[in-house]
């Protein structure tokens, strides 16, 4: 079963960060230590044995990104996709 609570850790050119994601019934929600919030969806592709998803990150005003992008005076959002090869293809495929 893929549903559950997950911690995420990421690094960039200016530092590191962490957050928490909740995956449940094909939906993703979460937050990180800077106040950013995540929302999106996921699916399990049994034929490719991959976890695939789309996430939108909502960034508060004046928050620097670990990528080196400068803080913005207004909140903004951007979307990205994720693909993870499952190490146990039967996990979550029920």
N, CA, C and O atoms as CSV, one atom per row, in Angstrom:
chain,resi,resn,atom,element,x,y,z
A,1,UNK,N,N,0.843,-1.185,0.000
A,1,UNK,CA,C,0.000,0.000,0.000
A,1,UNK,C,C,0.884,1.243,0.000
A,1,UNK,O,O,1.782,1.349,0.835
A,2,UNK,N,N,0.659,2.175,-0.902
A,2,UNK,CA,C,1.433,3.397,-1.009
A,2,UNK,C,C,0.898,4.475,-0.068
A,2,UNK,O,O,1.663,5.326,0.386
A,3,UNK,N,N,-0.408,4.454,0.235
A,3,UNK,CA,C,-0.990,5.486,1.098
A,3,UNK,C,C,-0.229,5.579,2.411
A,3,UNK,O,O,0.133,4.560,2.999
A,4,UNK,N,N,0.013,6.812,2.874
A,4,UNK,CA,C,0.696,7.000,4.144
A,4,UNK,C,C,1.320,8.371,4.261
A,4,UNK,O,O,1.124,9.236,3.408
A,5,UNK,N,N,2.080,8.559,5.337
A,5,UNK,CA,C,2.822,9.791,5.606
A,5,UNK,C,C,4.263,9.582,5.163
A,5,UNK,O,O,4.862,8.546,5.450
A,6,UNK,N,N,4.819,10.574,4.460
A,6,UNK,CA,C,6.185,10.472,3.968
A,6,UNK,C,C,6.933,11.767,4.254
A,6,UNK,O,O,6.391,12.859,4.085
A,7,UNK,N,N,8.180,11.634,4.690
A,7,UNK,CA,C,9.023,12.825,4.817
A,7,UNK,C,C,9.832,12.950,3.532
A,7,UNK,O,O,10.230,11.953,2.930
A,8,UNK,N,N,10.064,14.190,3.127
A,8,UNK,CA,C,10.860,14.450,1.933
A,8,UNK,C,C,12.041,15.336,2.324
A,8,UNK,O,O,11.910,16.241,3.147
A,9,UNK,N,N,13.176,15.063,1.727
A,9,UNK,CA,C,14.388,15.837,1.952
A,9,UNK,C,C,14.926,16.235,0.588
A,9,UNK,O,O,14.945,15.425,-0.339
A,10,UNK,N,N,15.361,17.473,0.465
A,10,UNK,CA,C,15.860,17.934,-0.826
A,10,UNK,C,C,17.030,18.882,-0.602
A,10,UNK,O,O,17.146,19.533,0.436
A,11,UNK,N,N,17.891,18.934,-1.610
A,11,UNK,CA,C,19.055,19.812,-1.562
A,11,UNK,C,C,19.094,20.660,-2.823
A,11,UNK,O,O,18.559,20.283,-3.866
A,12,UNK,N,N,19.731,21.796,-2.704
A,12,UNK,CA,C,19.886,22.690,-3.838
A,12,UNK,C,C,21.192,23.439,-3.707
A,12,UNK,O,O,21.991,23.152,-2.817
A,13,UNK,N,N,21.410,24.382,-4.574
A,13,UNK,CA,C,22.679,25.107,-4.588
A,13,UNK,C,C,22.874,25.992,-3.360
A,13,UNK,O,O,24.001,26.373,-3.044
A,14,UNK,N,N,21.776,26.323,-2.661
A,14,UNK,CA,C,21.915,27.215,-1.498
A,14,UNK,C,C,21.561,26.564,-0.169
A,14,UNK,O,O,21.540,27.241,0.858
A,15,UNK,N,N,21.279,25.250,-0.167
A,15,UNK,CA,C,20.973,24.620,1.110
A,15,UNK,C,C,20.132,23.363,0.980
A,15,UNK,O,O,20.051,22.737,-0.077
A,16,UNK,N,N,19.514,23.023,2.098
A,16,UNK,CA,C,18.696,21.818,2.185
A,16,UNK,C,C,17.327,22.182,2.742
A,16,UNK,O,O,17.146,23.249,3.329
A,17,UNK,N,N,16.376,21.291,2.552
A,17,UNK,CA,C,15.038,21.497,3.096
A,17,UNK,C,C,14.375,20.176,3.363
A,17,UNK,O,O,14.878,19.121,2.978
A,18,UNK,N,N,13.239,20.241,4.029
A,18,UNK,CA,C,12.478,19.034,4.307
A,18,UNK,C,C,11.002,19.356,4.407
A,18,UNK,O,O,10.621,20.502,4.644
A,19,UNK,N,N,10.185,18.355,4.229
A,19,UNK,CA,C,8.747,18.522,4.332
A,19,UNK,C,C,8.073,17.205,4.621
A,19,UNK,O,O,8.731,16.188,4.840
A,20,UNK,N,N,6.764,17.230,4.619
A,20,UNK,CA,C,5.950,16.050,4.889
A,20,UNK,C,C,4.872,15.968,3.819
A,20,UNK,O,O,4.240,16.973,3.493
A,21,UNK,N,N,4.659,14.772,3.271
A,21,UNK,CA,C,3.594,14.535,2.306
A,21,UNK,C,C,2.662,13.460,2.837
A,21,UNK,O,O,3.093,12.516,3.500
A,22,UNK,N,N,1.394,13.615,2.540
A,22,UNK,CA,C,0.408,12.586,2.835
A,22,UNK,C,C,-0.135,12.103,1.495
A,22,UNK,O,O,-0.607,12.902,0.686
A,23,UNK,N,N,-0.067,10.804,1.265
A,23,UNK,CA,C,-0.613,10.190,0.064
A,23,UNK,C,C,-1.805,9.347,0.476
A,23,UNK,O,O,-1.692,8.477,1.340
A,24,UNK,N,N,-2.948,9.608,-0.145
A,24,UNK,CA,C,-4.145,8.848,0.197
A,24,UNK,C,C,-5.118,8.853,-0.981
A,24,UNK,O,O,-5.482,9.906,-1.505
A,25,UNK,N,N,-5.521,7.675,-1.374
A,25,UNK,CA,C,-6.532,7.502,-2.414
A,25,UNK,C,C,-6.225,8.319,-3.672
A,25,UNK,O,O,-7.122,8.934,-4.248
A,26,UNK,N,N,-4.966,8.324,-4.094
A,26,UNK,CA,C,-4.582,9.014,-5.318
A,26,UNK,C,C,-4.342,10.507,-5.171
A,26,UNK,O,O,-4.059,11.181,-6.161
A,27,UNK,N,N,-4.448,11.041,-3.957
A,27,UNK,CA,C,-4.241,12.469,-3.719
A,27,UNK,C,C,-2.975,12.691,-2.897
A,27,UNK,O,O,-2.590,11.846,-2.088
A,28,UNK,N,N,-2.334,13.835,-3.113
A,28,UNK,CA,C,-1.131,14.226,-2.378
A,28,UNK,C,C,-1.375,15.587,-1.747
A,28,UNK,O,O,-1.816,16.516,-2.424
A,29,UNK,N,N,-1.089,15.712,-0.453
A,29,UNK,CA,C,-1.091,17.008,0.225
A,29,UNK,C,C,0.119,17.035,1.145
A,29,UNK,O,O,0.607,15.986,1.566
A,30,UNK,N,N,0.607,18.234,1.460
A,30,UNK,CA,C,1.745,18.319,2.362
A,30,UNK,C,C,2.204,19.735,2.578
A,30,UNK,O,O,1.607,20.690,2.082
A,31,UNK,N,N,3.280,19.851,3.332
A,31,UNK,CA,C,3.871,21.157,3.650
A,31,UNK,C,C,5.353,20.967,3.915
A,31,UNK,O,O,5.808,19.863,4.216
A,32,UNK,N,N,6.112,22.071,3.797
A,32,UNK,CA,C,7.537,22.016,4.123
A,32,UNK,C,C,7.857,23.039,5.207
A,32,UNK,O,O,6.990,23.799,5.639
A,33,UNK,N,N,9.108,23.045,5.636
A,33,UNK,CA,C,9.510,23.877,6.776
A,33,UNK,C,C,9.459,25.373,6.491
A,33,UNK,O,O,9.473,26.165,7.432
A,34,UNK,N,N,9.400,25.786,5.231
A,34,UNK,CA,C,9.325,27.216,4.913
A,34,UNK,C,C,7.891,27.716,4.801
A,34,UNK,O,O,7.659,28.900,4.560
A,35,UNK,N,N,6.922,26.804,4.977
A,35,UNK,CA,C,5.519,27.184,4.837
A,35,UNK,C,C,4.951,26.893,3.468
A,35,UNK,O,O,3.783,27.182,3.208
A,36,UNK,N,N,5.753,26.328,2.594
A,36,UNK,CA,C,5.250,25.925,1.292
A,36,UNK,C,C,4.261,24.778,1.448
A,36,UNK,O,O,4.414,23.948,2.344
A,37,UNK,N,N,3.261,24.725,0.597
A,37,UNK,CA,C,2.294,23.629,0.647
A,37,UNK,C,C,2.253,22.908,-0.690
A,37,UNK,O,O,2.491,23.499,-1.743
A,38,UNK,N,N,1.951,21.630,-0.626
A,38,UNK,CA,C,1.922,20.761,-1.792
A,38,UNK,C,C,0.527,20.186,-1.961
A,38,UNK,O,O,-0.136,19.844,-0.981
A,39,UNK,N,N,0.084,20.081,-3.211
A,39,UNK,CA,C,-1.150,19.366,-3.500
A,39,UNK,C,C,-1.040,18.775,-4.893
A,39,UNK,O,O,-0.446,19.364,-5.795
A,40,UNK,N,N,-1.623,17.605,-5.045
A,40,UNK,CA,C,-1.550,16.965,-6.339
A,40,UNK,C,C,-2.203,15.610,-6.342
A,40,UNK,O,O,-3.058,15.307,-5.510
A,41,UNK,N,N,-1.787,14.794,-7.294
A,41,UNK,CA,C,-2.359,13.465,-7.441
A,41,UNK,C,C,-1.260,12.491,-7.850
A,41,UNK,O,O,-0.198,12.885,-8.331
A,42,UNK,N,N,-1.550,11.193,-7.642
A,42,UNK,CA,C,-0.591,10.166,-8.031
A,42,UNK,C,C,-1.340,8.936,-8.519
A,42,UNK,O,O,-2.532,8.763,-8.268
A,43,UNK,N,N,-0.608,8.099,-9.214
A,43,UNK,CA,C,-1.138,6.819,-9.673
A,43,UNK,C,C,0.014,5.815,-9.697
A,43,UNK,O,O,1.187,6.181,-9.768
A,44,UNK,N,N,-0.354,4.567,-9.637
A,44,UNK,CA,C,0.612,3.486,-9.733
A,44,UNK,C,C,0.441,2.832,-11.093
A,44,UNK,O,O,-0.659,2.408,-11.449
A,45,UNK,N,N,1.510,2.751,-11.843
A,45,UNK,CA,C,1.475,2.142,-13.168
A,45,UNK,C,C,2.103,0.755,-13.060
A,45,UNK,O,O,3.326,0.613,-13.042
A,46,UNK,N,N,1.255,-0.255,-12.989
A,46,UNK,CA,C,1.751,-1.622,-12.805
A,46,UNK,C,C,2.594,-2.093,-13.990
A,46,UNK,O,O,3.546,-2.852,-13.811
A,47,UNK,N,N,2.245,-1.645,-15.201
A,47,UNK,CA,C,2.988,-2.108,-16.373
A,47,UNK,C,C,4.440,-1.620,-16.361
A,47,UNK,O,O,5.338,-2.350,-16.779
A,48,UNK,N,N,4.675,-0.399,-15.887
A,48,UNK,CA,C,6.050,0.111,-15.829
A,48,UNK,C,C,6.645,0.002,-14.426
A,48,UNK,O,O,7.806,0.348,-14.209
A,49,UNK,N,N,5.833,-0.486,-13.463
A,49,UNK,CA,C,6.256,-0.612,-12.067
A,49,UNK,C,C,6.761,0.721,-11.521
A,49,UNK,O,O,7.802,0.790,-10.867
A,50,UNK,N,N,5.988,1.790,-11.810
A,50,UNK,CA,C,6.369,3.136,-11.374
A,50,UNK,C,C,5.223,3.815,-10.633
A,50,UNK,O,O,4.044,3.545,-10.859
A,51,UNK,N,N,5.622,4.692,-9.757
A,51,UNK,CA,C,4.733,5.618,-9.065
A,51,UNK,C,C,4.881,6.926,-9.825
A,51,UNK,O,O,5.995,7.426,-9.981
A,52,UNK,N,N,3.776,7.487,-10.299
A,52,UNK,CA,C,3.826,8.722,-11.087
A,52,UNK,C,C,2.870,9.733,-10.479
A,52,UNK,O,O,1.794,9.371,-10.002
A,53,UNK,N,N,3.261,11.000,-10.494
A,53,UNK,CA,C,2.377,12.002,-9.934
A,53,UNK,C,C,2.647,13.397,-10.456
A,53,UNK,O,O,3.676,13.675,-11.072
A,54,UNK,N,N,1.692,14.259,-10.189
A,54,UNK,CA,C,1.807,15.682,-10.502
A,54,UNK,C,C,1.583,16.432,-9.189
A,54,UNK,O,O,0.650,16.135,-8.443
A,55,UNK,N,N,2.443,17.398,-8.923
A,55,UNK,CA,C,2.358,18.163,-7.677
A,55,UNK,C,C,2.433,19.646,-7.997
A,55,UNK,O,O,3.199,20.066,-8.865
A,56,UNK,N,N,1.634,20.436,-7.291
A,56,UNK,CA,C,1.724,21.883,-7.367
A,56,UNK,C,C,2.259,22.367,-6.024
A,56,UNK,O,O,1.724,22.027,-4.969
A,57,UNK,N,N,3.318,23.162,-6.079
A,57,UNK,CA,C,3.921,23.743,-4.873
A,57,UNK,C,C,3.490,25.196,-4.775
A,57,UNK,O,O,3.673,25.972,-5.713
A,58,UNK,N,N,2.919,25.555,-3.642
A,58,UNK,CA,C,2.515,26.934,-3.362
A,58,UNK,C,C,3.562,27.533,-2.423
A,58,UNK,O,O,3.733,27.067,-1.297
A,59,UNK,N,N,4.254,28.560,-2.889
A,59,UNK,CA,C,5.356,29.171,-2.150
A,59,UNK,C,C,4.888,30.499,-1.549
A,59,UNK,O,O,4.382,31.354,-2.275
A,60,UNK,N,N,5.050,30.687,-0.218
A,60,UNK,CA,C,4.673,31.963,0.388
A,60,UNK,C,C,5.589,33.102,-0.088
A,60,UNK,O,O,6.676,32.859,-0.611
A,61,UNK,N,N,5.141,34.315,0.097
A,61,UNK,CA,C,5.966,35.487,-0.232
A,61,UNK,C,C,7.238,35.498,0.602
A,61,UNK,O,O,7.247,35.054,1.751
A,62,UNK,N,N,8.308,36.010,0.010
A,62,UNK,CA,C,9.583,36.245,0.689
A,62,UNK,C,C,10.282,34.993,1.199
A,62,UNK,O,O,11.035,35.052,2.171
A,63,UNK,N,N,10.036,33.859,0.547
A,63,UNK,CA,C,10.692,32.605,0.934
A,63,UNK,C,C,11.774,32.276,-0.092
A,63,UNK,O,O,11.467,32.124,-1.274
A,64,UNK,N,N,13.040,32.162,0.337
A,64,UNK,CA,C,14.098,31.773,-0.596
A,64,UNK,C,C,14.000,30.284,-0.918
A,64,UNK,O,O,13.621,29.488,-0.060
A,65,UNK,N,N,14.334,29.911,-2.130
A,65,UNK,CA,C,14.302,28.510,-2.560
A,65,UNK,C,C,15.711,27.926,-2.475
A,65,UNK,O,O,16.692,28.649,-2.650
A,66,UNK,N,N,15.818,26.619,-2.206
A,66,UNK,CA,C,17.129,25.977,-2.157
A,66,UNK,C,C,17.787,25.946,-3.529
A,66,UNK,O,O,18.982,25.674,-3.638
A,67,UNK,N,N,17.020,26.222,-4.572
A,67,UNK,CA,C,17.573,26.263,-5.931
A,67,UNK,C,C,18.416,27.508,-6.184
A,67,UNK,O,O,19.156,27.582,-7.165
A,68,UNK,N,N,18.293,28.490,-5.280
A,68,UNK,CA,C,18.982,29.749,-5.483
A,68,UNK,C,C,18.076,30.821,-6.058
A,68,UNK,O,O,18.477,31.978,-6.181
A,69,UNK,N,N,16.841,30.437,-6.414
A,69,UNK,CA,C,15.890,31.442,-6.902
A,69,UNK,C,C,15.631,32.449,-5.789
A,69,UNK,O,O,15.407,32.056,-4.644
A,70,UNK,N,N,15.657,33.733,-6.104
A,70,UNK,CA,C,15.477,34.746,-5.054
A,70,UNK,C,C,14.046,34.747,-4.518
A,70,UNK,O,O,13.115,34.356,-5.222
A,71,UNK,N,N,13.873,35.184,-3.275
A,71,UNK,CA,C,12.524,35.314,-2.723
A,71,UNK,C,C,11.691,36.274,-3.571
A,71,UNK,O,O,12.207,37.260,-4.098
A,72,UNK,N,N,10.412,35.978,-3.695
A,72,UNK,CA,C,9.496,36.819,-4.465
A,72,UNK,C,C,8.601,37.612,-3.505
A,72,UNK,O,O,8.236,37.095,-2.449
A,73,UNK,N,N,8.248,38.830,-3.840
A,73,UNK,CA,C,7.434,39.649,-2.933
A,73,UNK,C,C,5.982,39.166,-2.812
A,73,UNK,O,O,5.283,39.525,-1.865
A,74,UNK,N,N,5.538,38.360,-3.765
A,74,UNK,CA,C,4.169,37.828,-3.742
A,74,UNK,C,C,4.216,36.300,-3.715
A,74,UNK,O,O,5.155,35.704,-4.243
A,75,UNK,N,N,3.212,35.657,-3.105
A,75,UNK,CA,C,3.145,34.189,-3.182
A,75,UNK,C,C,3.025,33.748,-4.639
A,75,UNK,O,O,2.495,34.483,-5.471
A,76,UNK,N,N,3.510,32.569,-4.940
A,76,UNK,CA,C,3.395,32.017,-6.292
A,76,UNK,C,C,3.334,30.499,-6.219
A,76,UNK,O,O,3.581,29.907,-5.168
A,77,UNK,N,N,3.006,29.877,-7.340
A,77,UNK,CA,C,2.900,28.424,-7.422
A,77,UNK,C,C,3.562,27.928,-8.693
A,77,UNK,O,O,3.658,28.651,-9.685
A,78,UNK,N,N,4.014,26.692,-8.651
A,78,UNK,CA,C,4.475,26.027,-9.866
A,78,UNK,C,C,4.236,24.529,-9.733
A,78,UNK,O,O,4.156,23.991,-8.628
A,79,UNK,N,N,4.124,23.873,-10.874
A,79,UNK,CA,C,3.840,22.445,-10.919
A,79,UNK,C,C,5.051,21.667,-11.388
A,79,UNK,O,O,5.891,22.179,-12.129
A,80,UNK,N,N,5.127,20.419,-10.945
A,80,UNK,CA,C,6.175,19.520,-11.410
A,80,UNK,C,C,5.653,18.088,-11.347
A,80,UNK,O,O,4.686,17.795,-10.645
A,81,UNK,N,N,6.309,17.209,-12.088
A,81,UNK,CA,C,5.929,15.804,-12.100
A,81,UNK,C,C,6.971,14.986,-11.349
A,81,UNK,O,O,8.128,15.386,-11.221
A,82,UNK,N,N,6.537,13.843,-10.861
A,82,UNK,CA,C,7.458,12.925,-10.185
A,82,UNK,C,C,7.250,11.531,-10.759
A,82,UNK,O,O,6.135,11.148,-11.113
A,83,UNK,N,N,8.334,10.787,-10.844
A,83,UNK,CA,C,8.295,9.393,-11.260
A,83,UNK,C,C,9.283,8.637,-10.389
A,83,UNK,O,O,10.455,9.001,-10.295
A,84,UNK,N,N,8.797,7.586,-9.756
A,84,UNK,CA,C,9.644,6.784,-8.879
A,84,UNK,C,C,9.493,5.323,-9.273
A,84,UNK,O,O,8.381,4.796,-9.321
A,85,UNK,N,N,10.599,4.682,-9.550
A,85,UNK,CA,C,10.588,3.249,-9.849
A,85,UNK,C,C,10.389,2.508,-8.534
A,85,UNK,O,O,11.138,2.720,-7.580
A,86,UNK,N,N,9.384,1.639,-8.481
A,86,UNK,CA,C,9.107,0.878,-7.269
A,86,UNK,C,C,10.115,-0.237,-7.097
A,86,UNK,O,O,10.400,-0.971,-8.044
A,87,UNK,N,N,10.658,-0.370,-5.898
A,87,UNK,CA,C,11.585,-1.460,-5.631
A,87,UNK,C,C,10.830,-2.754,-5.379
A,87,UNK,O,O,11.361,-3.842,-5.599
A,88,UNK,N,N,9.583,-2.635,-4.914
A,88,UNK,CA,C,8.706,-3.782,-4.732
A,88,UNK,C,C,7.460,-3.521,-5.557
A,88,UNK,O,O,6.528,-2.881,-5.071
A,89,UNK,N,N,7.418,-4.005,-6.802
A,89,UNK,CA,C,6.313,-3.655,-7.687
A,89,UNK,C,C,4.937,-4.078,-7.170
A,89,UNK,O,O,3.924,-3.547,-7.625
A,90,UNK,N,N,4.883,-5.020,-6.234
A,90,UNK,CA,C,3.588,-5.442,-5.688
A,90,UNK,C,C,3.119,-4.531,-4.560
A,90,UNK,O,O,1.966,-4.622,-4.139
A,91,UNK,N,N,3.997,-3.647,-4.060
A,91,UNK,CA,C,3.606,-2.711,-3.001
A,91,UNK,C,C,2.600,-1.735,-3.571
A,91,UNK,O,O,2.847,-1.107,-4.600
A,92,UNK,N,N,1.479,-1.609,-2.913
A,92,UNK,CA,C,0.483,-0.634,-3.335
A,92,UNK,C,C,-0.315,-1.026,-4.557
A,92,UNK,O,O,-1.145,-0.244,-5.020
A,93,UNK,N,N,-0.097,-2.193,-5.086
A,93,UNK,CA,C,-0.795,-2.586,-6.313
A,93,UNK,C,C,-2.066,-3.370,-6.025
A,93,UNK,O,O,-2.635,-3.980,-6.930
A,94,UNK,N,N,-2.508,-3.361,-4.797
A,94,UNK,CA,C,-3.727,-4.114,-4.450
A,94,UNK,C,C,-4.958,-3.268,-4.623
A,94,UNK,O,O,-6.069,-3.737,-4.378
